[in-house]
Amino acid sequence: MKKHFLIFLLIIMTISTFALPGKWFRDMIKYYREAYNLPSDEDLIQNIENAILDASKETGIDPLLITSIIIVETEFRNVIGMHGELGMMQIKPDTAEFVANLYNISTPQEGWNRILWDFKLNIKIGSYYLKYLYDKFHNITDAVKHYNGGTYKEQYAQKILAKYKEMLKVASVNERNS
């Protein structure tokens, strides 16, 4: 079982390392943002992609998994959730503070409400929170399940993992076509 997991992990890391950056990924971000008439100029889209890649490198979390959470949570919008969750990755300020203390991340001068409009910080904190959950539960399914603070954890995890599998397929197709 462990051997199969390691092989699966290696395949995922290979696919995401070589397939994530690129036009197809930026076009996907642009598609989601334009659906809400949000700014989607090339520089902004590139900055969002870079924020995901930077968070992935810092945390060791697959950038396609980070992206899957963003898509399910907000479709690349900086929004306020029903229970005070903020930004693209829907992080509560108290969760951001917890994560920052755990991983020695500096508190923004403006406070943690900054994660609403600072997508780079939001993606970083959200990714570190996912890392914390992965380290705690030792598997992606439980980590993703507990990323959601609501009552529908199972359905939430299924949505994230389905989007993740879809992202892996898209990345694989784009890698073969490049």
GIDAMO-V670763 format. One record per backbone hydrogen bond with DSSP energy under -1.0 kcal/mol. NH is the residue of the N-H (numbers start at 1). CO is the residue of the C=O. Records with the same first field share a line. If there is no record, write none. Layout:
BEGIN
NH = CO ; CO
END
This chain:
BEGIN
5 = 1
6 = 2
7 = 3
8 = 4
9 = 5
10 = 6
11 = 7
12 = 8
13 = 9
14 = 10
15 = 11
16 = 12
17 = 13
18 = 14
19 = 15
20 = 16
26 = 22
27 = 23
28 = 24
29 = 25
30 = 26
31 = 27
32 = 28
33 = 29
34 = 30
35 = 31
36 = 33
37 = 34
38 = 33
45 = 41
46 = 42
47 = 43
48 = 44
49 = 45
50 = 46
51 = 47
52 = 48
53 = 49
54 = 50
55 = 51
56 = 52
57 = 53
58 = 54
59 = 55
60 = 56
66 = 62
67 = 63
68 = 64
69 = 65
70 = 66
71 = 67
72 = 68
73 = 69
74 = 70
75 = 70
79 = 77
81 = 85
84 = 81
86 = 91
87 = 79
90 = 87
91 = 86
96 = 92
97 = 93
98 = 94
99 = 95
100 = 96
101 = 97
102 = 98
103 = 99
105 = 100
111 = 108
114 = 111
115 = 112
116 = 113
118 = 114
119 = 117
122 = 118
123 = 119
124 = 120
125 = 121
126 = 122
127 = 123
128 = 124
129 = 125
130 = 126
131 = 127
132 = 128
133 = 129
134 = 130
135 = 131
136 = 132
137 = 133
138 = 134
143 = 139
144 = 140
145 = 141
146 = 142
156 = 152
157 = 153
158 = 154
159 = 155
160 = 156
161 = 157
162 = 158
163 = 159
164 = 160
165 = 161
166 = 162
167 = 163
168 = 164
169 = 165
170 = 166
171 = 167
172 = 168
173 = 169
174 = 170
175 = 171
176 = 172
177 = 173
END
